[in-house]
Amino acid sequence: MTAAADPIRIEDAGDPRIAGFRAIRERDLVGRENRFVAEGKVVLNVLFSARRFVPEAALILDRRLEGMRDTLALAPPGMPVFVAAQPVMDEIAGFHIHRGVLALGRRRPDEDAGALLAGLPGDALVVALSGISNHDNVGAIFRNAAAFEADAVLLDATCCDPLYRKAIRVSVGAALKVPFATLPDEAALFDVLERHGFAQIALSPAGTEDVADLSRSGRTALWLGAEGPGLPAATMARMRTARIAMSEEFDSLNVATAGAIALHRLWRAR
């Protein structure tokens, strides 16, 4: 029998059994005891099927329960499934949850970047992020990484958390599927990639090569930097640089859009 076969109805937003779901927005910013919140049916499908993270509980709007049974059947046996009416669910979350589908997952221990890279194949494709502090961009980049079969994402400490609820949602669950690790700064990120034999390419409007002409052989890392300042000049000076040709009347794209174009090219060249 699946967990969804015996839902637990919550009538009181103060019920201690759903404490992990309480005040979602505020606790997204300060953490929730090594847990994260996943939102939406597609994201829960990834959480339950990818098995990179341990799901601990689900909170489902009562009118959505019937349509969620196939998804909940993928959850670990015995995982609690809580069900609430809209007013109670909104009070628990602290705002209107129009999707009505939440799950609580437990974070993994932080990945060691060196160990992660050492286990990748000889033609691995990695995305390296520096200064990407916007949750929408991080989520979209993870979605692109999954779409174009990147083997991992590395981030420096100035990037936002891929397991922030909004980043997971924008990634359509890819942040729960694509392995990632965080390093202290861009220098540490460059060094670990170099030690593990990665050819490194920085994407920049000032890049010297056209993305359309990129070729690759062996391990490759694509670097993306913050919109506006971009990647540090000293870091770009240590690697190949590439640009996306576009109208002379406009000089840049959203970082996730630009990353998708470059990843598609590198994926095709794999």
C-alpha positions in Angstrom: 0.0 0.0 0.0 1.4 3.4 -0.9 1.7 6.3 1.5 -1.0 8.2 -0.5 -3.6 5.4 0.3 -3.9 6.7 3.9 -3.7 10.5 3.9 -3.6 12.3 7.2 -6.0 15.3 7.4 -4.7 18.5 9.0 -7.3 20.7 10.5 -5.1 23.0 12.6 -2.2 25.0 11.1 -0.4 24.7 14.4 -0.3 20.9 14.2 3.3 19.9 15.1 3.3 17.2 12.5 3.5 19.8 9.7 6.0 22.1 11.4 8.5 21.7 8.6 6.1 23.3 6.1 5.3 26.4 8.3 6.2 30.0 7.2 7.8 28.8 4.0 9.0 32.2 2.7 10.7 33.3 5.9 12.3 30.0 6.5 13.5 29.7 2.9 15.9 32.5 3.8 17.2 31.2 7.1 17.0 27.4 6.6 14.8 24.7 8.1 17.0 22.2 9.9 18.8 20.8 6.9 15.6 20.4 4.9 14.1 22.0 1.7 10.7 22.4 0.3 9.7 21.2 -3.2 6.6 22.6 -4.9 4.5 21.3 -7.8 3.5 18.0 -9.2 6.4 17.8 -11.8 8.9 18.7 -9.1 7.6 16.0 -6.8 7.8 13.5 -9.6 11.5 14.3 -9.9 12.1 14.3 -6.1 10.5 10.8 -5.7 12.0 9.2 -8.8 15.6 10.6 -8.9 16.3 9.5 -5.4 19.2 11.9 -4.8 17.4 13.3 -1.8 15.2 11.7 0.9 11.6 12.9 0.8 10.2 13.1 4.4 6.6 14.2 3.9 4.1 15.7 1.5 1.4 18.3 2.1 -1.4 18.3 -0.5 -4.4 20.5 -1.0 -7.4 18.2 -0.5 -8.9 18.9 -3.9 -5.6 17.9 -5.6 -5.2 14.6 -3.8 -6.9 12.4 -6.4 -4.8 13.8 -9.2 -1.6 13.2 -7.2 -2.0 9.5 -6.5 0.3 8.4 -9.4 3.0 10.8 -8.2 2.6 9.8 -4.6 2.9 6.2 -5.6 6.6 6.9 -6.4 7.3 8.2 -2.9 9.1 6.0 -0.4 6.7 3.5 1.4 5.4 4.9 4.6 6.2 8.6 3.8 3.5 10.7 5.5 1.1 12.5 3.2 -0.8 15.3 4.9 -3.9 16.8 3.4 -5.5 20.2 4.2 -8.2 22.5 2.9 -7.1 25.7 1.2 -7.5 28.1 4.2 -5.5 25.7 6.5 -2.8 25.2 3.9 -2.4 28.9 3.3 -2.1 29.5 7.0 0.6 26.9 7.3 2.6 28.3 4.4 2.1 31.9 5.3 0.8 32.8 1.8 -1.7 31.5 -0.8 -0.4 28.1 -2.2 -2.3 28.0 -5.4 -0.6 24.8 -6.7 -1.4 23.0 -3.5 1.4 20.5 -3.8 4.4 20.5 -1.4 7.0 18.1 -0.2 9.7 18.3 2.4 13.1 16.8 1.6 16.3 16.2 3.5 19.5 17.8 2.2 22.4 15.5 1.4 25.8 16.2 3.0 27.7 18.8 0.9 29.3 17.2 -2.1 33.1 17.3 -2.3 33.8 18.9 -5.7 37.0 16.9 -6.3 35.3 13.6 -5.6 32.3 14.6 -7.8 34.6 15.5 -10.7 36.8 12.4 -10.3 33.7 10.2 -10.8 32.6 11.8 -14.1 33.3 10.3 -17.5 36.1 11.3 -19.8 33.8 13.4 -22.0 32.0 15.1 -19.0 30.3 18.4 -19.5 30.1 20.6 -16.4 28.6 24.1 -15.8 30.6 26.4 -13.6 28.7 29.4 -12.0 30.2 32.5 -10.4 28.1 35.3 -8.8 24.7 33.9 -10.0 22.7 35.2 -7.0 19.2 35.3 -8.7 17.1 32.2 -7.9 15.3 32.3 -11.2 18.6 32.2 -13.1 20.0 29.4 -11.0 16.9 27.4 -11.4 16.8 28.0 -15.2 20.5 27.1 -15.5 19.9 23.8 -13.8 17.0 23.1 -16.1 19.2 23.8 -19.1 22.0 21.6 -17.6 19.5 18.7 -17.4 18.1 19.3 -20.9 21.6 19.2 -22.5 23.0 16.4 -20.3 25.5 18.3 -18.3 27.0 15.9 -15.7 27.3 18.4 -12.9 27.1 22.0 -11.8 29.7 23.7 -9.7 29.0 27.0 -7.9 31.1 29.5 -6.0 29.9 30.7 -2.6 28.5 33.9 -4.1 25.8 31.9 -6.0 22.4 31.4 -4.4 21.3 28.0 -3.0 20.0 25.6 -5.7 17.7 24.1 -3.1 15.9 27.3 -2.4 12.2 26.6 -3.1 11.9 29.0 -6.0 15.2 27.7 -7.7 13.9 24.2 -7.5 10.5 25.2 -8.9 12.1 27.2 -11.8 14.4 24.2 -12.5 11.3 22.0 -12.9 13.1 19.7 -10.4 16.5 19.6 -12.2 18.2 20.9 -9.1 17.1 17.7 -7.4 18.6 15.6 -10.2 21.8 17.2 -11.5 24.7 16.7 -9.1 26.2 19.9 -7.8 28.9 21.2 -5.4 29.9 24.6 -4.0 33.4 26.0 -3.6 34.6 29.1 -1.7 35.4 31.3 -4.7 36.0 31.3 -8.5 39.7 30.7 -8.0 39.0 27.4 -6.2 36.4 26.5 -8.8 38.9 27.0 -11.6 41.7 25.1 -9.8 39.6 22.0 -9.1 38.4 21.9 -12.7 42.0 22.2 -13.9 43.2 19.5 -11.6 40.6 17.1 -13.0 41.5 17.8 -16.7 38.7 20.1 -17.8 39.1 22.4 -20.7 37.4 25.6 -19.4 35.4 28.0 -21.6 34.1 31.4 -20.3 30.9 32.7 -21.9 31.1 36.5 -22.2 29.9 39.2 -24.7 33.6 40.0 -25.0 34.6 36.4 -25.8 37.0 35.8 -28.7 35.3 32.7 -30.2 31.8 32.4 -31.6 29.7 29.9 -29.7 28.6 28.5 -33.1 32.2 27.5 -33.9 33.0 25.8 -30.6 34.3 22.3 -30.7 35.2 20.1 -27.7 37.3 17.1 -27.0 37.3 15.4 -23.6 36.2 17.0 -20.4 34.7 20.5 -20.8 33.4 23.2 -18.4 31.3 26.1 -19.4 31.6 29.2 -17.2 28.7 31.6 -16.6 28.9 34.8 -14.6 26.5 37.4 -13.1 24.6 39.6 -15.4 26.2 43.0 -15.6 29.6 42.5 -14.1 30.1 39.1 -15.7 33.1 36.9 -14.9 36.2 38.4 -13.3 38.7 39.4 -16.0 41.5 37.6 -14.1 39.5 34.4 -14.3 38.6 34.7 -17.9 42.3 35.4 -18.8 43.1 31.8 -17.7 40.7 30.1 -20.2 39.1 30.2 -23.6 36.4 32.7 -24.0 33.3 32.5 -26.3 30.5 34.9 -27.3 27.1 34.6 -28.8 26.8 36.7 -32.0 23.7 39.0 -31.9 22.4 42.4 -33.1 24.9 45.3 -32.7 22.1 47.2 -31.2 22.0 44.9 -28.1 24.9 43.5 -26.2 23.7 40.7 -24.0 21.2 38.0 -23.2 19.8 36.8 -19.9 22.5 34.5 -18.4 20.3 31.4 -18.4 19.3 32.0 -22.1 22.9 32.5 -23.1 23.9 29.4 -21.2 21.2 27.4 -22.9 22.6 28.4 -26.4 26.2 27.5 -25.4 25.2 24.3 -23.7 23.2 23.2 -26.8 26.3 23.8 -28.9 28.6 21.9 -26.6 26.0 19.1 -26.2 25.8 18.7 -30.0 29.6 18.6 -30.2 29.9 15.9 -27.6 
